[in-house]
Amino acid sequence: MNLTVIGSGYVGLVSGACFSEFGFNVTCVDKDAAKIDSLNAGAIPIYEPGLDDLVARNMAAGRLKFQTELADSVADADAVFIAVGTPTRRGDGHADLSYVYAASEEIAAHLSGYTVIVTKSTVPVGTGRNVAAIIKKTNPDVDFDVASNPEFLREGSAINDFMRPDRVVVGVESDAARDVMAALYRPLNIRETPILFTTLETSELIKYAANAFLAVKISYINQMADLCEAVGADVHDVAKGMGLDQRIGAKFLHPGPGYGGSCFPKDTLALVKTAEDFGRDVTIVNDVVRYNAERKASMTDRVITAAGGDVDGKTIAILGLAFKPETDDMRDSPALDIIPRLMAAGAGISAYDPAAMEQARPLLPEGVSYCTSAAEAVSSADVTVIVTEWNEFRAMSPADMAGAMRGNVLVDLRNIYDPAAVMKAGLNLSNIGRSQQV
Ligand SMILES: NC(=O)c1ccc[n+]([C@@H]2O[C@H](COP(=O)([O-])OP(=O)(O)OC[C@H]3O[C@@H](n4cnc5c(N)ncnc54)[C@H](O)[C@@H]3O)[C@@H](O)[C@H]2O)c1
Protein backbone atom coordinates (compact mmCIF):
# COMPACT_ATOMS: atom_id res chain seq x y z
CA MET A 1 0.00 0.00 0.00
CA ASN A 2 1.04 3.60 -0.56
CA LEU A 3 0.71 6.09 2.28
CA THR A 4 1.12 9.83 2.45
CA VAL A 5 1.72 11.55 5.78
CA ILE A 6 1.03 15.28 5.86
CA GLY A 7 3.20 16.99 8.49
CA SER A 8 6.65 15.62 9.35
CA GLY A 9 6.91 16.73 12.98
CA TYR A 10 7.24 14.50 16.05
CA VAL A 11 4.18 12.44 15.14
CA GLY A 12 4.21 12.54 11.33
CA LEU A 13 7.87 11.68 11.04
CA VAL A 14 7.77 8.84 13.56
CA SER A 15 4.51 7.42 12.15
CA GLY A 16 5.79 7.65 8.58
CA ALA A 17 9.09 6.00 9.44
CA CYS A 18 7.37 3.22 11.41
CA PHE A 19 4.80 2.51 8.67
CA SER A 20 7.69 2.24 6.19
CA GLU A 21 9.37 -0.20 8.59
CA PHE A 22 6.14 -2.24 8.42
CA GLY A 23 6.82 -2.47 4.67
CA PHE A 24 4.50 0.19 3.21
CA ASN A 25 5.62 2.86 0.75
CA VAL A 26 5.47 6.14 2.63
CA THR A 27 5.82 9.72 1.48
CA CYS A 28 6.17 12.26 4.27
CA VAL A 29 5.19 15.77 3.27
CA ASP A 30 5.93 19.00 5.09
CA LYS A 31 5.54 22.66 4.13
CA ASP A 32 8.74 23.45 5.98
CA ALA A 33 11.32 23.20 3.19
CA ALA A 34 14.26 23.38 5.63
CA LYS A 35 12.89 20.32 7.47
CA ILE A 36 12.48 18.36 4.23
CA ASP A 37 15.94 19.40 2.99
CA SER A 38 17.53 18.25 6.20
CA LEU A 39 15.66 14.92 6.12
CA ASN A 40 16.72 14.35 2.51
CA ALA A 41 20.29 15.14 3.56
CA GLY A 42 20.06 12.42 6.22
CA ALA A 43 19.71 14.74 9.23
CA ILE A 44 16.81 14.29 11.65
CA PRO A 45 15.34 17.68 12.63
CA ILE A 46 14.16 16.49 16.08
CA TYR A 47 15.83 14.61 18.93
CA GLU A 48 14.18 11.19 19.17
CA PRO A 49 16.27 8.14 20.12
CA GLY A 50 16.58 5.57 17.32
CA LEU A 51 14.82 7.67 14.69
CA ASP A 52 17.95 8.38 12.65
CA ASP A 53 18.63 4.66 12.05
CA LEU A 54 15.00 3.89 11.28
CA VAL A 55 14.74 6.73 8.74
CA ALA A 56 18.08 5.95 7.10
CA ARG A 57 17.26 2.24 6.77
CA ASN A 58 13.88 2.82 5.16
CA MET A 59 15.08 5.62 2.88
CA ALA A 60 17.85 3.32 1.66
CA ALA A 61 15.28 0.58 1.03
CA GLY A 62 13.28 3.03 -1.11
CA ARG A 63 10.19 2.83 1.12
CA LEU A 64 10.41 6.28 2.70
CA LYS A 65 10.71 9.64 1.03
CA PHE A 66 10.33 13.28 1.96
CA GLN A 67 8.97 16.15 -0.10
CA THR A 68 7.28 19.53 0.20
CA GLU A 69 4.68 18.87 -2.52
CA LEU A 70 1.82 16.49 -1.87
CA ALA A 71 0.18 16.24 -5.33
CA ASP A 72 1.76 13.08 -6.81
CA SER A 73 1.89 11.06 -3.60
CA VAL A 74 -1.73 11.89 -2.65
CA ALA A 75 -2.90 10.81 -6.09
CA ASP A 76 -1.24 7.39 -5.60
CA ALA A 77 -2.13 6.95 -1.93
CA ASP A 78 -4.41 4.33 -0.40
CA ALA A 79 -4.44 6.33 2.83
CA VAL A 80 -3.44 9.90 3.64
CA PHE A 81 -2.61 10.70 7.27
CA ILE A 82 -3.02 14.23 8.58
CA ALA A 83 -0.37 14.74 11.27
CA VAL A 84 -0.13 18.53 11.42
CA GLY A 85 -0.13 20.56 14.64
CA THR A 86 -3.29 21.39 16.58
CA PRO A 87 -1.98 23.99 19.05
CA THR A 88 -4.13 26.04 21.40
CA ARG A 89 -5.99 28.74 19.47
CA ARG A 90 -4.82 32.13 20.59
CA GLY A 91 -7.31 33.86 22.84
CA ASP A 92 -9.89 31.17 23.60
CA GLY A 93 -8.25 27.82 24.43
CA HIS A 94 -9.93 25.81 21.66
CA ALA A 95 -7.74 23.61 19.48
CA ASP A 96 -6.59 25.56 16.43
CA LEU A 97 -7.74 23.42 13.51
CA SER A 98 -6.59 25.75 10.76
CA TYR A 99 -3.65 23.49 9.81
CA VAL A 100 -5.88 20.42 9.69
CA TYR A 101 -8.49 22.10 7.52
CA ALA A 102 -5.88 23.69 5.21
CA ALA A 103 -4.26 20.27 4.76
CA SER A 104 -7.69 18.74 4.02
CA GLU A 105 -8.31 21.22 1.21
CA GLU A 106 -4.88 20.63 -0.27
CA ILE A 107 -5.37 16.85 -0.13
CA ALA A 108 -8.85 17.02 -1.66
CA ALA A 109 -7.67 18.66 -4.82
CA HIS A 110 -5.32 15.75 -5.65
CA LEU A 111 -7.21 12.63 -4.56
CA SER A 112 -7.70 9.96 -7.17
CA GLY A 113 -9.27 6.52 -6.67
CA TYR A 114 -10.63 5.32 -3.33
CA THR A 115 -8.61 6.86 -0.47
CA VAL A 116 -8.96 6.91 3.30
CA ILE A 117 -8.18 10.28 4.89
CA VAL A 118 -7.02 9.65 8.44
CA THR A 119 -6.68 12.26 11.18
CA LYS A 120 -3.70 11.29 13.31
CA SER A 121 -3.48 14.76 14.80
CA THR A 122 -5.29 15.15 18.12
CA VAL A 123 -8.55 16.80 17.08
CA PRO A 124 -11.78 17.66 18.92
CA VAL A 125 -14.98 15.74 18.42
CA GLY A 126 -16.57 16.62 15.09
CA THR A 127 -13.33 17.37 13.22
CA GLY A 128 -13.39 14.18 11.15
CA ARG A 129 -16.84 15.05 9.83
CA ASN A 130 -15.67 18.59 9.04
CA VAL A 131 -12.70 17.16 7.14
CA ALA A 132 -15.11 15.00 5.13
CA ALA A 133 -17.26 18.05 4.35
CA ILE A 134 -14.24 20.05 3.18
CA ILE A 135 -13.11 17.25 0.90
CA LYS A 136 -16.57 16.79 -0.57
CA LYS A 137 -16.91 20.52 -1.17
CA THR A 138 -13.47 20.89 -2.76
CA ASN A 139 -13.68 17.77 -4.91
CA PRO A 140 -17.30 16.55 -5.11
CA ASP A 141 -16.60 13.49 -7.29
CA VAL A 142 -13.87 11.91 -5.23
CA ASP A 143 -14.26 8.43 -3.71
CA PHE A 144 -13.08 8.59 -0.09
CA ASP A 145 -13.78 7.89 3.58
CA VAL A 146 -12.48 9.62 6.65
CA ALA A 147 -11.05 7.80 9.66
CA SER A 148 -9.82 8.88 13.08
CA ASN A 149 -6.64 7.28 14.37
CA PRO A 150 -5.30 9.27 17.33
CA GLU A 151 -1.66 8.76 18.19
CA PHE A 152 -0.55 7.83 21.71
CA LEU A 153 3.22 7.79 21.29
CA ARG A 154 5.40 9.55 23.85
CA GLU A 155 8.35 11.65 22.78
CA GLY A 156 11.56 9.97 23.93
CA SER A 157 10.16 6.47 23.41
CA ALA A 158 8.16 7.21 20.29
CA ILE A 159 9.36 4.36 18.09
CA ASN A 160 8.78 1.70 20.69
CA ASP A 161 5.38 3.21 21.50
CA PHE A 162 4.38 3.13 17.84
CA MET A 163 5.70 -0.38 17.22
CA ARG A 164 4.45 -1.85 20.51
CA PRO A 165 1.43 0.22 21.50
CA ASP A 166 -0.89 -0.69 24.36
CA ARG A 167 -3.73 -0.28 21.86
CA VAL A 168 -4.62 1.25 18.53
CA VAL A 169 -7.81 3.28 18.32
CA VAL A 170 -9.56 3.67 14.97
CA GLY A 171 -12.80 5.51 14.26
CA VAL A 172 -14.37 4.47 10.95
CA GLU A 173 -17.78 4.41 9.36
CA SER A 174 -17.44 2.06 6.40
CA ASP A 175 -16.20 -1.48 5.88
CA ALA A 176 -13.83 -0.28 3.16
CA ALA A 177 -12.11 2.18 5.51
CA ARG A 178 -12.03 -0.41 8.26
CA ASP A 179 -10.31 -2.88 5.92
CA VAL A 180 -7.64 -0.36 4.95
CA MET A 181 -6.95 0.57 8.59
CA ALA A 182 -6.90 -3.08 9.66
CA ALA A 183 -4.37 -3.83 6.90
CA LEU A 184 -2.14 -0.94 7.98
CA TYR A 185 -1.94 -2.22 11.56
CA ARG A 186 -1.85 -5.95 10.66
CA PRO A 187 1.89 -6.12 11.49
CA LEU A 188 0.91 -5.54 15.13
CA ASN A 189 -1.27 -8.67 15.17
CA ILE A 190 1.79 -10.73 15.97
CA ARG A 191 1.88 -8.99 19.35
CA GLU A 192 -1.88 -9.31 19.72
CA THR A 193 -2.17 -5.54 20.05
CA PRO A 194 -5.80 -4.63 20.77
CA ILE A 195 -7.27 -2.60 17.91
CA LEU A 196 -10.37 -0.79 19.00
CA PHE A 197 -12.72 0.12 16.17
CA THR A 198 -15.25 2.79 17.12
CA THR A 199 -17.20 5.66 15.61
CA LEU A 200 -15.40 8.86 14.62
CA GLU A 201 -16.70 10.79 17.63
CA THR A 202 -15.73 8.09 20.12
CA SER A 203 -12.23 7.76 18.70
CA GLU A 204 -11.70 11.52 18.77
CA LEU A 205 -12.86 11.71 22.38
CA ILE A 206 -10.78 8.73 23.57
CA LYS A 207 -7.57 10.64 22.90
CA TYR A 208 -8.64 13.67 24.95
CA ALA A 209 -10.16 11.56 27.71
CA ALA A 210 -6.91 9.58 28.03
CA ASN A 211 -4.60 12.60 28.04
CA ALA A 212 -6.75 14.54 30.49
CA PHE A 213 -6.88 11.50 32.79
CA LEU A 214 -3.08 11.34 32.84
CA ALA A 215 -2.92 15.08 33.54
CA VAL A 216 -5.33 14.54 36.44
CA LYS A 217 -3.16 11.72 37.79
CA ILE A 218 -0.02 13.87 37.68
CA SER A 219 -1.79 16.78 39.35
CA TYR A 220 -3.21 14.48 41.99
CA ILE A 221 0.21 13.24 43.07
CA ASN A 222 1.54 16.81 42.93
CA GLN A 223 -1.19 17.89 45.36
CA MET A 224 -0.39 14.89 47.55
CA ALA A 225 3.26 16.03 47.45
CA ASP A 226 2.21 19.45 48.73
CA LEU A 227 0.28 17.76 51.50
CA CYS A 228 3.22 15.48 52.33
CA GLU A 229 5.42 18.53 52.82
CA ALA A 230 2.88 19.99 55.22
CA VAL A 231 2.27 16.86 57.30
CA GLY A 232 5.78 15.40 57.24
CA ALA A 233 5.10 12.41 54.96
CA ASP A 234 7.10 11.07 52.02
CA VAL A 235 5.31 11.30 48.67
CA HIS A 236 7.34 8.46 47.14
CA ASP A 237 6.10 6.06 49.76
CA VAL A 238 2.57 7.43 49.38
CA ALA A 239 2.82 6.89 45.60
CA LYS A 240 4.17 3.39 46.11
CA GLY A 241 1.45 2.54 48.57
CA MET A 242 -1.17 3.82 46.16
CA GLY A 243 0.38 2.40 43.00
CA LEU A 244 0.60 -1.17 44.30
CA ASP A 245 -3.19 -1.20 44.15
CA GLN A 246 -3.80 -2.51 40.65
CA ARG A 247 -6.91 -0.40 40.32
CA ILE A 248 -4.62 2.65 40.56
CA GLY A 249 -1.32 1.53 39.00
CA ALA A 250 2.14 2.93 39.69
CA LYS A 251 2.66 4.95 36.52
CA PHE A 252 2.23 8.72 36.38
CA LEU A 253 2.51 9.00 40.15
CA HIS A 254 5.84 10.83 40.15
CA PRO A 255 5.68 14.31 41.64
CA GLY A 256 7.35 17.26 39.93
CA PRO A 257 7.06 20.89 38.87
CA GLY A 258 3.79 20.40 36.92
CA TYR A 259 3.19 18.87 33.52
CA GLY A 260 4.28 20.56 30.30
CA GLY A 261 4.92 19.35 26.79
CA SER A 262 3.22 19.43 23.44
CA CYS A 263 0.06 17.59 24.48
CA PHE A 264 -1.28 17.75 28.05
CA PRO A 265 -1.54 21.55 28.39
CA LYS A 266 -3.31 22.08 25.07
CA ASP A 267 -5.39 18.90 25.20
CA THR A 268 -6.76 19.53 28.69
CA LEU A 269 -7.75 23.06 27.64
CA ALA A 270 -9.34 21.83 24.42
CA LEU A 271 -11.34 19.18 26.31
CA VAL A 272 -12.69 21.86 28.65
CA LYS A 273 -13.73 23.88 25.59
CA THR A 274 -15.42 20.88 23.95
CA ALA A 275 -17.39 20.25 27.15
CA GLU A 276 -18.41 23.93 27.25
CA ASP A 277 -19.53 23.79 23.63
CA PHE A 278 -21.75 20.81 24.42
CA GLY A 279 -23.08 22.25 27.69
CA ARG A 280 -21.38 19.69 29.90
CA ASP A 281 -18.99 20.07 32.83
CA VAL A 282 -15.56 18.53 33.12
CA THR A 283 -14.89 20.38 36.36
CA ILE A 284 -12.12 17.99 37.35
CA VAL A 285 -10.18 18.88 34.21
CA ASN A 286 -10.92 22.59 34.71
CA ASP A 287 -9.36 22.42 38.16
CA VAL A 288 -6.33 20.55 36.88
CA VAL A 289 -5.69 23.18 34.19
CA ARG A 290 -5.78 25.94 36.81
CA TYR A 291 -3.78 24.02 39.42
CA ASN A 292 -1.03 23.01 37.00
CA ALA A 293 -0.50 26.61 35.83
CA GLU A 294 -0.26 27.75 39.45
CA ARG A 295 2.09 24.91 40.28
CA LYS A 296 4.52 25.73 37.49
CA ALA A 297 4.52 29.39 38.54
CA SER A 298 5.05 28.48 42.20
CA MET A 299 8.27 26.60 41.44
CA THR A 300 10.08 29.95 41.21
CA ASP A 301 9.02 30.84 44.77
CA ARG A 302 10.29 27.46 45.86
CA VAL A 303 13.72 28.23 44.39
CA ILE A 304 13.77 31.72 45.91
CA THR A 305 12.80 30.37 49.34
CA ALA A 306 15.49 27.68 49.14
CA ALA A 307 18.01 30.38 48.20
CA GLY A 308 17.24 32.21 51.45
CA GLY A 309 14.44 34.48 50.23
CA ASP A 310 16.38 36.48 47.65
CA VAL A 311 18.07 35.56 44.36
CA ASP A 312 19.06 39.09 43.32
CA GLY A 313 22.65 38.95 42.03
CA LYS A 314 22.87 35.19 42.53
CA THR A 315 23.84 32.70 39.82
CA ILE A 316 21.41 29.86 39.36
CA ALA A 317 22.35 26.75 37.39
CA ILE A 318 19.37 25.27 35.57
CA LEU A 319 19.88 21.64 34.61
CA GLY A 320 17.34 20.56 32.01
CA LEU A 321 15.27 22.76 29.71
CA ALA A 322 13.15 20.30 27.69
CA PHE A 323 9.76 19.41 29.17
CA LYS A 324 11.00 15.86 29.81
CA PRO A 325 14.15 13.80 29.20
CA GLU A 326 15.02 12.24 25.84
CA THR A 327 13.40 14.99 23.79
CA ASP A 328 14.33 18.46 22.59
CA ASP A 329 10.70 19.61 22.76
CA MET A 330 10.35 22.86 24.70
CA ARG A 331 6.59 23.29 24.29
CA ASP A 332 5.13 24.41 27.64
CA SER A 333 8.25 23.26 29.48
CA PRO A 334 8.36 24.28 33.16
CA ALA A 335 11.75 25.88 32.36
CA LEU A 336 9.88 28.52 30.35
CA ASP A 337 8.02 29.56 33.52
CA ILE A 338 10.88 29.25 35.96
CA ILE A 339 13.78 30.93 34.13
CA PRO A 340 12.12 34.26 33.18
CA ARG A 341 10.68 34.64 36.71
CA LEU A 342 14.05 34.00 38.32
CA MET A 343 15.67 36.52 35.98
CA ALA A 344 12.97 39.06 36.80
CA ALA A 345 13.90 38.55 40.45
CA GLY A 346 17.50 39.49 39.63
CA ALA A 347 19.13 36.08 39.20
CA GLY A 348 21.71 35.23 36.54
CA ILE A 349 21.07 31.90 34.78
CA SER A 350 23.59 29.28 33.63
CA ALA A 351 21.60 26.71 31.70
CA TYR A 352 22.37 23.31 30.24
CA ASP A 353 20.28 20.66 28.48
CA PRO A 354 21.68 17.67 26.60
CA ALA A 355 19.35 18.13 23.60
CA ALA A 356 17.11 21.21 23.81
CA MET A 357 19.54 24.17 23.89
CA GLU A 358 18.89 25.18 20.29
CA GLN A 359 15.10 24.96 20.70
CA ALA A 360 15.26 26.84 24.00
CA ARG A 361 17.28 29.86 22.88
CA PRO A 362 14.53 31.71 20.97
CA LEU A 363 12.02 31.03 23.77
CA LEU A 364 14.05 32.29 26.73
CA PRO A 365 14.99 35.89 27.62
CA GLU A 366 18.27 37.44 26.45
CA GLY A 367 21.02 37.09 28.98
CA VAL A 368 20.79 33.38 29.77
CA SER A 369 24.26 31.90 29.74
CA TYR A 370 24.18 28.59 27.81
CA CYS A 371 26.78 26.07 28.97
CA THR A 372 28.33 23.14 27.15
CA SER A 373 27.96 20.72 30.06
CA ALA A 374 26.20 20.27 33.36
CA ALA A 375 29.53 20.62 35.14
CA GLU A 376 30.11 24.01 33.49
CA ALA A 377 26.61 25.20 34.44
CA VAL A 378 27.05 24.18 38.06
CA SER A 379 30.54 25.59 38.51
CA SER A 380 30.32 28.83 40.47
CA ALA A 381 26.54 28.62 40.86
CA ASP A 382 24.96 29.72 44.12
CA VAL A 383 21.95 27.51 43.54
CA THR A 384 21.46 24.47 41.28
CA VAL A 385 17.96 23.58 40.09
CA ILE A 386 17.09 20.25 38.48
CA VAL A 387 14.24 20.98 36.07
CA THR A 388 14.41 17.91 33.78
CA GLU A 389 15.49 14.47 34.96
CA TRP A 390 17.98 13.53 32.22
CA ASN A 391 19.98 10.42 33.15
CA GLU A 392 23.26 12.30 32.96
CA PHE A 393 22.07 14.52 35.82
CA ARG A 394 21.09 11.49 37.87
CA ALA A 395 24.65 10.26 37.45
CA MET A 396 26.21 13.44 38.88
CA SER A 397 27.68 13.06 42.33
CA PRO A 398 26.35 15.50 44.93
CA ALA A 399 29.88 15.70 46.37
CA ASP A 400 31.31 16.85 43.01
CA MET A 401 28.45 19.31 42.67
CA ALA A 402 29.10 20.69 46.15
CA GLY A 403 32.81 21.03 45.34
CA ALA A 404 32.16 22.96 42.12
CA MET A 405 29.39 25.29 43.32
CA ARG A 406 29.95 28.65 44.96
CA GLY A 407 26.84 28.21 47.09
CA ASN A 408 25.31 25.13 48.68
CA VAL A 409 21.65 25.05 47.64
CA LEU A 410 20.23 22.26 45.49
CA VAL A 411 16.61 22.43 44.37
CA ASP A 412 15.65 19.03 43.01
CA LEU A 413 12.28 19.48 41.30
CA ARG A 414 12.36 15.85 40.06
CA ASN A 415 13.60 14.13 43.21
CA ILE A 416 16.45 12.41 41.39
CA TYR A 417 18.94 12.56 44.25
CA ASP A 418 19.07 10.59 47.45
CA PRO A 419 18.53 13.16 50.23
CA ALA A 420 21.05 11.41 52.50
CA ALA A 421 23.81 11.62 49.86
CA VAL A 422 23.03 15.29 49.27
CA MET A 423 23.15 16.01 53.00
CA LYS A 424 26.44 14.15 53.32
CA ALA A 425 27.88 16.32 50.54
CA GLY A 426 27.02 19.41 52.60
CA LEU A 427 24.31 20.73 50.28
CA ASN A 428 20.99 22.15 51.45
CA LEU A 429 18.29 20.28 49.58
CA SER A 430 14.84 21.38 48.58
CA ASN A 431 12.88 18.62 46.90
CA ILE A 432 9.27 17.73 46.22
CA GLY A 433 6.93 16.15 48.74
CA ARG A 434 9.51 14.73 51.07
CA SER A 435 9.07 17.13 54.01
CA GLN A 436 12.44 18.82 53.53
CA GLN A 437 14.53 16.46 55.64
CA VAL A 438 17.83 18.24 55.10
N1 LIG B 1 4.25 15.35 19.99
C1 LIG B 1 3.66 14.33 20.58
O1 LIG B 1 4.22 13.69 21.47
C2 LIG B 1 2.26 13.91 20.18
C3 LIG B 1 1.77 12.68 20.63
C4 LIG B 1 0.49 12.30 20.24
C5 LIG B 1 -0.27 13.14 19.43
N2 LIG B 1 0.23 14.33 19.02
C6 LIG B 1 -0.60 15.16 18.15
O2 LIG B 1 -0.12 15.04 16.81
C7 LIG B 1 -0.26 16.28 16.11
C8 LIG B 1 1.09 16.72 15.57
O3 LIG B 1 1.94 16.99 16.67
P1 LIG B 1 3.51 17.17 16.49
O4 LIG B 1 4.09 17.27 17.84
O5 LIG B 1 4.02 16.15 15.54
O6 LIG B 1 3.54 18.61 15.76
P2 LIG B 1 4.79 19.34 15.08
O7 LIG B 1 4.55 20.79 15.26
O8 LIG B 1 6.07 18.72 15.55
O9 LIG B 1 4.64 18.96 13.53
C9 LIG B 1 3.64 19.43 12.69
C10 LIG B 1 4.24 19.59 11.28
O10 LIG B 1 3.20 19.82 10.35
C11 LIG B 1 3.68 20.68 9.34
N3 LIG B 1 2.54 21.23 8.61
C12 LIG B 1 1.56 22.07 9.05
N4 LIG B 1 0.65 22.28 8.09
C13 LIG B 1 1.05 21.56 6.99
C14 LIG B 1 0.51 21.36 5.68
N5 LIG B 1 -0.63 21.93 5.30
N6 LIG B 1 1.19 20.56 4.84
C15 LIG B 1 2.33 19.96 5.22
N7 LIG B 1 2.88 20.11 6.44
C16 LIG B 1 2.24 20.90 7.31
C17 LIG B 1 4.51 21.67 10.11
O11 LIG B 1 5.44 22.33 9.27
C18 LIG B 1 5.20 20.76 11.14
O12 LIG B 1 6.44 20.29 10.67
C19 LIG B 1 -0.90 17.24 17.11
O13 LIG B 1 -2.29 17.24 16.94
C20 LIG B 1 -0.53 16.64 18.45
O14 LIG B 1 -1.45 16.98 19.46
C21 LIG B 1 1.48 14.73 19.36
The ligand as an ORCA input file, in Angstrom:
! r2SCAN-3c Opt
* xyz 0 1
  N       4.249     15.347     19.990
  C       3.657     14.334     20.576
  O       4.221     13.689     21.469
  C       2.261     13.911     20.178
  C       1.772     12.678     20.626
  C       0.486     12.298     20.242
  C      -0.273     13.136     19.432
  N       0.228     14.334     19.024
  C      -0.599     15.162     18.149
  O      -0.117     15.035     16.810
  C      -0.256     16.275     16.112
  C       1.091     16.717     15.565
  O       1.943     16.991     16.666
  P       3.512     17.171     16.492
  O       4.090     17.265     17.841
  O       4.022     16.146     15.539
  O       3.541     18.605     15.763
  P       4.786     19.339     15.082
  O       4.547     20.786     15.264
  O       6.069     18.723     15.554
  O       4.644     18.960     13.528
  C       3.638     19.434     12.692
  C       4.240     19.587     11.280
  O       3.196     19.820     10.353
  C       3.682     20.677      9.338
  N       2.535     21.228      8.607
  C       1.562     22.067      9.051
  N       0.651     22.283      8.085
  C       1.047     21.564      6.992
  C       0.511     21.360      5.684
  N      -0.633     21.934      5.299
  N       1.189     20.560      4.840
  C       2.329     19.963      5.216
  N       2.881     20.113      6.443
  C       2.244     20.901      7.313
  C       4.512     21.673     10.111
  O       5.442     22.334      9.266
  C       5.197     20.759     11.141
  O       6.443     20.285     10.669
  C      -0.896     17.236     17.111
  O      -2.287     17.236     16.943
  C      -0.532     16.639     18.453
  O      -1.454     16.977     19.460
  C       1.479     14.732     19.364
*
